[in-house]
């Protein structure tokens, strides 16, 4: 079973009913916000065996259930009940901080689901859950074997596919967002893969005025999703 140390993530796991038990370091201050949850006070040796190399723990750790991914077909069925469903596809994101930040932003803006690859992609591990501040409990995340097959299925369901790249041939302001959308974000080092890019309806860039010509992937996603959702 995985362990998480962030208080916000722990509270989210309580709300989502995925928390199994809390463990307090002997010297930790009791948190009244977590009253009523099964807990145990443990010594330093036991505590640090659970949290590993985690440095920022506040003296509390929680054992939680393994993350439950959503079935892809169920995700599509539920999202299509929305007027303008909005999905995010991650093409080999490997950094936990980026993945967690993307999940947190997606949940905040009401994205209907996140699609990731089963291979060559970081999964929803305890670090990702901490960075997302528990948002992963409230947004469907599904894993698929092949992104291009997934894109084909989404197109058959009426989705328009929007790949985000620094050298895109159009800007985010030129996309008709009042339709079902699936936005693709590429890997930190290589961007969107060539075949996925070829299969997209739009390849968009963010208009920028400074000297820097690219943004961190999670920051870029924040710009794109906020613009698209506010326009829908």
N, C-alpha and C positions, 0 to 999 in steps of 0.2 A: 504494500500500500504506500502511496506517496505521502510526503509531509510538506506542509507550507508554513511559512513564518510571518507573513505580512498580516497585520491585524485586519486591514480592509478586506484582504482576500479571505481571511478566516470568517469574517462576518458574512461575506457573500456566500461562502460555502454553507454556513448555518441557514441562511435564507433559502438556498437551493437544496437543502437537505442532503448534502454530500459529505458533511463532517461526521466523523466517527468518534473522535475523542481528542481532548486538549491535554497538553502536557506543559506544566509550568516548571521553570528552573527554580530551585529552592529560594534564591534571592529575589525573584521577580515580584513585582507589585501586582496584586490581584486586580483584575480588570472587571469592574462591575457591569460593563456592557456585555460581557460574555457569561453572565450569571445564568445558571440553569443548564449549562452544557456539561456533559460528563467530563471530568478532568482528573489528572493525577500529578502530584508534585514529584519531580525526579531530581537526582543529583546531576552534577556537571557531566560526568562521564556518560551517563545514559542520554542526557540531553544532546550532547554534541555528536553522539553516534547517530542520532536521528536527523540532525540538521546538516551534518557533513561540514563543508567549507563555508557555509553561509555565515556572514559576519554581522548582518543587520537583522537581529532576531527579536529584540525587545523581551527576551526571556520567556517566550511562549512559542509553541509549535503545535500544529494540529495534524492529526492523521485523517486523511480524507479518502473517499472512494476513488478508484481509477476513473479517469475522465471518460465520459460516455459520448462518443461521436454520433452524430445524427445520420440516419440513412439518407443517401443522396436522393432517392425517389421521393421520400417523405419531405425532404427540404423543398424540392421543386413543387410538390403538391401544395404545401402550405404557403410558399411564397407567391404562388400564382393567384391566391385569394386577394392579394393586394392590388390596388389600382396600378401603381407603378413599382413593381417589385425591384429590389436592388440587391445584387449579390456581389461578393468580392472573390476573386480567384487569385491565389498566390502561387507563382511559378518559381518554386525552389527557394523560398525564403529560409535562411539557415540561422539567423541571429535571433536569440531569445528575446532580446530587448526590442527589436523591430517587430517581431511577431506579437509580443504582448501589447505593445503600443498600438499596433493596427487593430487588434481585437478590442481594446479599450475604446478607441476612436469609433470603430464600426458600431459598437453597441450604443455609444452615446448619440450617434446620429441615426439610429433606427435602421441600420442595415439588416436585411432579412436573413443573411447567412454568409458563411465563409467556406470556400472550397479549397482544400489543399491536396497535394500529392501524397501518396503513401510512402514514396521513396524520395530521397534527396531533398527532404523538407523537414525542418524541425517540427516535432509534434507538440501537443499541449502538455508540457512537463511542468513540474512545480515552479520553476523559474518563470516560465511564460505565464502561469497563473498568477504569480506574485506581481509581475510587471503589469498585467492586465487589471490589477486590483480586484480580481474576482469576476470581471466582466465576461470571462469565458463561460460562466455558469448561466448566462442570460442571452446568449446568441448561439444559434445552431452552427456547428462546425462539422463538416463532413470531409472524408478522405476518399479520393478516387485514384484509380490506377493510371489512367491516361487523360491528360488535359485536353488533347485535341478531340478525343471521342466525347468528352464531357461538353466541350464547346459545341460540337455538332448537335448533341442532344438539346442543349440550351437554345440553340437557334431554331430547332424544330418546335420548341415551346414558346417561340416568339421573342426571345431575348436578343438584344443588340449587344455585341461584344466590343468593349472599349479597352484597348491596351494602352498603358501609360509608359511613355518613353521620352527621354530628354530630347531626342531628335525626331519627335513625332511630326507627321506631315500636316497636322491641324492642331488647333488649340482647344482647351476644354470649353471655351466659350462658344465654340461652333457646333457642339454636340446637342442634338435634340434629346433632352433628358426626359421628356414626358412619354416614356415608353419603358418596358422592362429592360433593365440594364444589368450587365455583368462586367465589372471593372477588373482588369488584370494588372497585377503588380509583379515585376520581375525580380530576380535575385539581386542581392547587394552588389555582386561583382560583375554580372553579365547581362542583367536586364531580362526582358522577356525573350524566351527562346524563339528562334527564327520561324519555326513552323507555327507556333502559337500566334506570333505576330502576323504571319501571313493569313491565318484563319480569322483574324479580328476584323470587325467592320470599320472600326476607327483605330488609328494610332495617334494618340494625343499627347501634347506637351503642355506644361504650365507656362504661360507668358511671364517672363521675368525681366526686371529692369536693371539689375545689378551686374557686376562682373562675374559672379559665380554662375556657372551654367548648369548646375545640377543640385538636387536636394537629397537628403537621406530619404530612403523609401517610405518610412513611417511618417515623416513630415510631409512628403509629397502626397501621400494618401490623405492626410488630414486636409490639405488644400483642395484636393479633387472631390472628396466626399462631401465636404462642407458646401462647395459650390454647387455640385449636382443636386444634393438633397434640398438645398434652399431654393433651387430653381424648379423643382418638381411640383 
